[in-house]
């Protein structure tokens, strides 16, 4: 995996308009952190989910235990849970950044975890990479609640963490087969 494998998409006004009803349906639009500079509420995760669903040509399912389903080139139906990290300073992630999944979420019915970032200041969404649920559980590290990241952010709940350098390039997700 290298940073040039990241898929970068601009966040357009059309995409923001599509994200609005999703955010409202999920009751995420009023959480305070989900604000654009123009004070219109949007959810970064809904934006990232839509970018990924468009990329995979997936059926978006925001009200299930996973975010979307797509058919891989091998014909396999793949359930994807997209985990989104919000960036403030950098327009795009770096390989040393980490993605995380709350410990209670690892019991979901998703086949794959996808990792993405959104930076509303730069209006950029980056599709970072993916891992099967099995590979994620093998390669990730459980971080206890109360632990502090090097950047000062405290984990409020136990989470499994993986470095972006350890995930598969997003381009390879479309060809996922039963063997993984």
ChimeraX attribute file (.defattr): number of C-alpha atoms within 10 A of each C-alpha:
attribute: neighborCount
match mode: 1-to-1
recipient: residues
	/A:1	15
	/A:2	14
	/A:3	15
	/A:4	9
	/A:5	14
	/A:6	20
	/A:7	17
	/A:8	18
	/A:9	16
	/A:10	15
	/A:11	19
	/A:12	12
	/A:13	10
	/A:14	8
	/A:15	15
	/A:16	20
	/A:17	12
	/A:18	15
	/A:19	22
	/A:20	18
	/A:21	15
	/A:22	20
	/A:23	21
	/A:24	14
	/A:25	11
	/A:26	12
	/A:27	11
	/A:28	19
	/A:29	22
	/A:30	13
	/A:31	11
	/A:32	10
	/A:33	13
	/A:34	18
	/A:35	16
	/A:36	15
	/A:37	8
	/A:38	6
	/A:39	8
	/A:40	11
	/A:41	21
	/A:42	27
	/A:43	28
	/A:44	27
	/A:45	23
	/A:46	25
	/A:47	27
	/A:48	28
	/A:49	27
	/A:50	25
	/A:51	21
	/A:52	26
	/A:53	20
	/A:54	12
	/A:55	15
	/A:56	18
	/A:57	16
	/A:58	20
	/A:59	15
	/A:60	18
	/A:61	16
	/A:62	17
	/A:63	11
	/A:64	12
	/A:65	15
	/A:66	20
	/A:67	24
	/A:68	24
	/A:69	20
	/A:70	18
	/A:71	17
	/A:72	19
	/A:73	12
	/A:74	11
	/A:75	13
	/A:76	14
	/A:77	16
	/A:78	21
	/A:79	21
	/A:80	28
	/A:81	27
	/A:82	27
	/A:83	19
	/A:84	24
	/A:85	21
	/A:86	17
	/A:87	18
	/A:88	12
	/A:89	10
	/A:90	11
	/A:91	18
	/A:92	20
	/A:93	23
	/A:94	15
	/A:95	15
	/A:96	12
	/A:97	11
	/A:98	16
	/A:99	23
	/A:100	22
	/A:101	22
	/A:102	17
	/A:103	16
	/A:104	11
	/A:105	14
	/A:106	16
	/A:107	9
	/A:108	12
	/A:109	14
	/A:110	21
	/A:111	18
	/A:112	22
	/A:113	26
	/A:114	26
	/A:115	26
	/A:116	29
	/A:117	25
	/A:118	29
	/A:119	21
	/A:120	22
	/A:121	13
	/A:122	15
	/A:123	15
	/A:124	19
	/A:125	30
	/A:126	24
	/A:127	27
	/A:128	30
	/A:129	25
	/A:130	26
	/A:131	23
	/A:132	20
	/A:133	19
	/A:134	13
	/A:135	14
	/A:136	21
	/A:137	15
	/A:138	9
	/A:139	14
	/A:140	17
	/A:141	14
	/A:142	15
	/A:143	18
	/A:144	14
	/A:145	14
	/A:146	12
	/A:147	15
	/A:148	13
	/A:149	11
	/A:150	7
	/A:151	6
	/A:152	8
	/A:153	10
	/A:154	12
	/A:155	15
	/A:156	12
	/A:157	15
	/A:158	17
	/A:159	22
	/A:160	21
	/A:161	19
	/A:162	21
	/A:163	16
	/A:164	24
	/A:165	17
	/A:166	18
	/A:167	23
	/A:168	19
	/A:169	22
	/A:170	22
	/A:171	16
	/A:172	11
	/A:173	20
	/A:174	18
	/A:175	13
	/A:176	18
	/A:177	14
	/A:178	10
	/A:179	4
	/A:180	12
